[in-house]
Amino acid sequence: MAGEISFFELGVGDFEAARAFYGSLFGWTFEPGPTEGGGLTIGTPNVPGGVHGGDAGASPYLFFRVDDMKAALERVHELGGTVDDFDAGSDDESVARFGRFTLCHDDQGSPFGLHEPPKNT
């Protein structure tokens, strides 16, 4: 459903330390991410997630589901928001597995993400 939280990403200094911490705290499972050195995917009971290193102290990134990334990004601009020059998961393998992700800011500068899931989900 459009607008629901469909993915989250944790930015940390060391993703292996995050694996130990969040795995112990919540019982989450972790698998290697889609690219070498690109972090880990997180298995939770509800919303899938990811963790990447080199981003110590970052706030969690929340991604909201959209059905059409291009149309959603156009709408962000129309409403006075901005779109970061970022398109995670743009290679074919990542898109097929995880979908498309884009970071944005609303018209007041608050960050959020958009996620277009793979077409088979």
N, C-alpha and C positions, 0 to 999 in steps of 0.2 A: 504494500500500500504506500503510495507517495506520501512523503512527509514523516514517516516513522523512522526511528533511529535504526539504521541497518548495519552499521560498522563503527568500531571505535579504534583509535590508535594511541598508544602510549609512547611518548618520547622520553627516553631515559639516558643516563650516561653510559650504562653497561647493560645490554639486554640479557646477558646470562645471569647477572645479579637479579634483574627483574624477574626472570624465570623462577629463580629460587624463592624470591619474596612472594610474588603473587600466586605461584603454584602452591606454596605452603599456606598462604592466607585464605585463598578461595578454592583451592583444589583444581584450578585451571590446568589444562594440558597445553603443550607447546610443540610446534613442529617448525622445521626450517622454513623461512620465507621463500618467496618466488625467485629471488635473485641472490647470488652468492654474497654473503656479508650483509644482506638486506634486512636482517632481523628475523623475527619469528612470528608465525601465526598463532593466535590464541583460540583455544576451544573453550567456550563457556556454555552453560546450560541454555542460553537464549541468544544473545547477539554476538556474532563472531568479531574477533578483534585482531590486532597486530601490535607488535612492540618493535621499536627501532632504537639503536644506540646513538651516541654522539649528540644527544639533545637533552642534557641534564636539566632538571627543573621545569621542563615543558609542561604545560597544561594538557590534559587529554584532548585529543581531537575527536569530535563527534561528527559523524557523517549521516546525513538524512537522505533517504531513498528518493530517487527521481526515476521516472520512466524514460525520459529523453534528456540526456545531458546537454546537448546543444540548445534545446528549447529552454531548459532551466537556467543555463548560463546567460542566455539572452534576457530572460526575465529578471535575473539578478541585476543586470545593467539597467534595465528599464526602471527598476524600483530604487535606483540610486546606490546600489551596492557595487562592490568591486570583486574581480576574480584574480586570484594570484596566478602568476605565470608558472603553473604547476599542473601536471597531469600524471599522477602516479598510476602505475600499472598500464602504461600505454603499449607495451609489447603484446603481441598476439596471445602468448601463453598466459600472461598475467590477466589479460582481459577475459579470456575464456574461463579462467579459474576464479577470479575475484571481481571482475567488472571494472568500471572506470571510477576514478576518484579525482575530485578537484577541490582545492581549498578556496574559500571566498571570505568576504567580510560584508556584513549588512550595512545599511545606510548610516549606521552610527559607529562603524568600525569594529564591531564584535566579530570574531572569527567563527566560522563554521565550515563544514564540508558537505559536498554533495556526492552521492554514490549512486551510480547506475549499475545495478547487479548484472551478472551475466544473463544473457537472454534465456538460458535454460532453467532459470529459477523463478 
